[in-house]
Structures are given as C-alpha cells and as structure tokens.
Amino acid sequence: MPSFNSVVIMGLLARDPELRYTPQGKAVSNFTVAVNHRYTKEDGEKVEEVAFVDVSVWNRLAETCAEYLKKGRAALVSGRLVQDHWQDKETGQKRNKIR
C-alpha cells in the first residue's frame, strides 16, 4: 500500500532556534512553532487552542534558521513527520514524540 508523509505548518516561533553540530560536523537546529486554532462554540463562547510543534532542520538550512529566526516571528515549515522513541531514564517507561 502506498504511503505519503508530508506536512505544512505556519505559526509563530515559541522559542529561539538552538543550533548545534553533530560529531560529524553536520549542523542541526531545533525550534518550536506554535499553531493557533480559533473557533466559536454553539453557545457563542470563543475558544483558542494552541498546538506546539517541534521542528528539526539540518545542514545549511539549520544555520540559516538559527541566524534569522527568533521567538515570536512567523514561520512556514514544510517537511515530513518523524516519530522519536526513547526510554525515560527516571521511570523506565517507553516514550515517543512526533516532530
């Protein structure tokens, strides 16, 4: 069965990008985009939900993001979803997160 993994997100940066380098010298930058969803309930109450999406970019794009993106600025991100898996050191529970 074919599959398709693509996402486009537009929102505001929740924090400044963090730039670091792997032992092999590749740049990686991590930041979080806040995406707001506003709607009105049937009773007229206005509701705003915020989703925080973690983003990782690599190589020259990572360095460019770290240079120009700052907390509060708008960003449009296009890419694919990745699921990270790890075991919590304190509780021993298996954890996962989509970024």
Contacts in CASP RR format, 6 or more apart in sequence:
PFRMAT RR
TARGET T0000
AUTHOR 0000-0000-0000
METHOD contacts of the structure
MODEL  1
MPSFNSVVIMGLLARDPELRYTPQGKAVSNFTVAVNHRYTKEDGEKVEEV
AFVDVSVWNRLAETCAEYLKKGRAALVSGRLVQDHWQDKETGQKRNKIR
5 80 0 8 1.000
5 81 0 8 1.000
6 78 0 8 1.000
6 79 0 8 1.000
6 80 0 8 1.000
7 77 0 8 1.000
7 78 0 8 1.000
7 79 0 8 1.000
7 80 0 8 1.000
7 81 0 8 1.000
8 76 0 8 1.000
8 77 0 8 1.000
8 78 0 8 1.000
8 79 0 8 1.000
9 33 0 8 1.000
9 35 0 8 1.000
9 53 0 8 1.000
9 55 0 8 1.000
9 76 0 8 1.000
9 77 0 8 1.000
10 33 0 8 1.000
10 35 0 8 1.000
10 74 0 8 1.000
10 75 0 8 1.000
10 76 0 8 1.000
10 77 0 8 1.000
11 33 0 8 1.000
11 34 0 8 1.000
11 35 0 8 1.000
11 36 0 8 1.000
11 74 0 8 1.000
11 75 0 8 1.000
11 76 0 8 1.000
12 33 0 8 1.000
12 34 0 8 1.000
12 72 0 8 1.000
12 73 0 8 1.000
12 74 0 8 1.000
12 75 0 8 1.000
13 31 0 8 1.000
13 32 0 8 1.000
13 33 0 8 1.000
13 34 0 8 1.000
13 69 0 8 1.000
13 70 0 8 1.000
13 71 0 8 1.000
13 72 0 8 1.000
13 73 0 8 1.000
13 74 0 8 1.000
13 75 0 8 1.000
14 31 0 8 1.000
14 32 0 8 1.000
14 33 0 8 1.000
14 34 0 8 1.000
14 52 0 8 1.000
14 71 0 8 1.000
14 72 0 8 1.000
15 31 0 8 1.000
15 32 0 8 1.000
15 71 0 8 1.000
16 31 0 8 1.000
16 69 0 8 1.000
16 70 0 8 1.000
16 71 0 8 1.000
17 29 0 8 1.000
17 30 0 8 1.000
17 31 0 8 1.000
17 62 0 8 1.000
17 65 0 8 1.000
17 66 0 8 1.000
17 69 0 8 1.000
18 29 0 8 1.000
18 30 0 8 1.000
18 31 0 8 1.000
18 66 0 8 1.000
19 27 0 8 1.000
19 28 0 8 1.000
19 29 0 8 1.000
19 62 0 8 1.000
19 63 0 8 1.000
19 65 0 8 1.000
19 66 0 8 1.000
20 27 0 8 1.000
20 28 0 8 1.000
20 29 0 8 1.000
21 27 0 8 1.000
21 28 0 8 1.000
22 28 0 8 1.000
26 58 0 8 1.000
26 59 0 8 1.000
27 58 0 8 1.000
27 59 0 8 1.000
27 60 0 8 1.000
27 62 0 8 1.000
27 63 0 8 1.000
27 66 0 8 1.000
28 56 0 8 1.000
28 57 0 8 1.000
28 58 0 8 1.000
28 62 0 8 1.000
29 56 0 8 1.000
29 57 0 8 1.000
29 58 0 8 1.000
29 61 0 8 1.000
29 62 0 8 1.000
29 63 0 8 1.000
29 65 0 8 1.000
29 66 0 8 1.000
30 54 0 8 1.000
30 55 0 8 1.000
30 56 0 8 1.000
31 54 0 8 1.000
31 55 0 8 1.000
31 65 0 8 1.000
31 69 0 8 1.000
31 75 0 8 1.000
32 52 0 8 1.000
32 53 0 8 1.000
32 54 0 8 1.000
32 55 0 8 1.000
33 52 0 8 1.000
33 53 0 8 1.000
33 55 0 8 1.000
33 75 0 8 1.000
33 77 0 8 1.000
34 50 0 8 1.000
34 51 0 8 1.000
34 52 0 8 1.000
34 53 0 8 1.000
35 50 0 8 1.000
35 51 0 8 1.000
35 52 0 8 1.000
35 53 0 8 1.000
36 48 0 8 1.000
36 49 0 8 1.000
36 50 0 8 1.000
37 48 0 8 1.000
37 49 0 8 1.000
37 50 0 8 1.000
37 51 0 8 1.000
38 46 0 8 1.000
38 47 0 8 1.000
38 48 0 8 1.000
38 49 0 8 1.000
39 46 0 8 1.000
39 47 0 8 1.000
40 46 0 8 1.000
40 47 0 8 1.000
41 47 0 8 1.000
53 77 0 8 1.000
53 99 0 8 1.000
54 97 0 8 1.000
54 99 0 8 1.000
55 77 0 8 1.000
55 99 0 8 1.000
56 82 0 8 1.000
56 99 0 8 1.000
57 65 0 8 1.000
69 75 0 8 1.000
81 98 0 8 1.000
81 99 0 8 1.000
82 98 0 8 1.000
82 99 0 8 1.000
83 96 0 8 1.000
83 97 0 8 1.000
83 98 0 8 1.000
84 96 0 8 1.000
84 97 0 8 1.000
84 98 0 8 1.000
84 99 0 8 1.000
85 94 0 8 1.000
85 95 0 8 1.000
85 96 0 8 1.000
86 94 0 8 1.000
86 95 0 8 1.000
86 96 0 8 1.000
87 93 0 8 1.000
87 94 0 8 1.000
87 95 0 8 1.000
88 94 0 8 1.000
88 95 0 8 1.000
END
